[in-house]
């Protein structure tokens, strides 16, 4: 049985080397990955879903201008595989009611400005104005200058629920004519109103929309004893009713050869807006505006080419998507790719852009963060090592030295159990070498203390400097056996009288000695100096 040495057996090396430390990689990349996932989740929440392939529009009476326009929309949208369901209605009032009711499943409709009472209806937006809806008033009798002159007469103001009736009642009310008074307001519109005027059943007819087309107005203008009302106060009406626009029927518009009319006639006209719910997909908004441009963009007597559609905001605010389209047109993707492919790419960009913004910097940060985590497992032991080494250089007892060695053993045991990537194996072994260096310092300090104690016991009178010798030299020169120069400079009496030395004077004790000469061979270290280290 081996005697106990006072030092426990060095710990066994159980360190493992792996290709990569997945734990450190997960800790380094995990927060960034979590941030990317959150960014994708937010993007998916905010991203528009794929556009639906079916839309429903509320147009107007079958055969009307807006009904025919809706049929053209249907053909245009079918080019991009979008199905448009066209619903007939009594006019703008019914269209607005359907749009305001989510249960009606109507996505878009034609609504005449001026029929929406009070503040704008929530949840509805305008894709732009698509056409003028001119108001033409034909009447019997002498020339009339003001609308107030129709008071007390029979007036055909349009059918219930039509935009013509709403506009006529608003203008008559501004002139002091209201339902229930002396003036009879008859619910006749279109051809019925024109026939009643020609037959004398009514004194005046308010015609708008399809009833006020140039062909119909020209026919009534040629009718004997029928006059076309000239809005001499048109500018005042447009300022009082902002949704109205002053138009001018040019001279010769009905017949150039006969110059009918023989003078320009002022009329007023609201615009018809393409109104949609605010949930309309942006891609479908662009398609509808494109269809409106193709259907309503041509010239006519009442408008110039390219005048419609236009972002004219009256009763409903212009949607952001429509404003963007009117300002810059279709996006690059929709200009260069088919509709459905562009829609998919547009939605993917919302996810890809956050990934690029977050991952590109992350991929540059993660390697450095990973290296820092791995190296920190090595570097964190150096603080303890330097503390132990400082303690080894100071005076300490045997118990304190044993405590330091025990602490060093614990450090070595912990280091030997590390799991390190192969790329950092060199730093692992450097740390172990440094642990061995500190252990040697502790061992040398332990071995030096007994030697110093033995020297002190052997020569208790030895001091750092010798006094004057017995020969009365008084030079302070050391004459011990370790100083051969001193022996040669002062021979013993057995050799006769002293001779004058030709060697340099022996240095004083406070000067360094040339120990290499005394040792007999240059460059050989003094063993006592090695112990002192």
Secondary structure, 3 states (H helix, E strand, C coil): CCCCCCCCCCCCCCCEEECCCHHHHHHHHHHHHHHHHHHHHHHHHHCCCCCCCEEEEECCCCCCHHHHHHHHHHHHHHCCCCEEEEECCCCHHHHHHHHHCHHHCCCEEEEECCCCCCCCCCCEEEEEEEEEEEEEEEEECCCCCCHHHHCCCEEECCCCCCHHHHHHHHHHHHCCCCCCCCCEEECCCHHHHHHHHHHCCCCEEEEEHHHHCHHHHHHHHHCCCEEECCCCCHHHHHHHCCCEEEEEECCCCCECCCCECCCCEEEEEEEEEEEEECCCCHHHHHHHHHHHHHHHCCCECCECCCCCCECCCCCCCECHHHHHHHHHCCCHHHHHCCHHHHHHHHHHHHHHHHHHHHHHHHHHHHHHHHHHHHHHHHHCCHHHHHHHHHHHHCCCCHHHHHHHHHHHHHHHHHHHCCEEEHHHHHHHHHHHHHHHHHHHHHHHHHHHHHHHHHHHHHCCCCCCCCCCCCCCCCCCCCCCCCCHHHHHHCCCHHHCCCCCCCCCCCCCCCCCCCHHHHHCCCCCCCHHHHHHC
